[in-house]
């Protein structure tokens, strides 16, 4: 999820040929709710991972993410 607009996210996903849609949160509402933003004026989202179950309920929140080690740690926690 980023704070970019839907159009900006769509263009980014198309440029890099992502096979999935990107989430957009230009109002920062979700970012504020999950701790990825400290204020509605934040320019960028913090790296936070929220794992949702099939029912849409939050299963895990990883508030401090190291980009290098996080993928392996996340897979191990799942």
Secondary structure, 3 states (H helix, E strand, C coil): CECCCHHHHHHHHHHCCCCCCCCECCCCHHHHHCCCCCCCCCCCCCCCEEEECCCCCEEEEECCCCCCCHHHHHHHHC
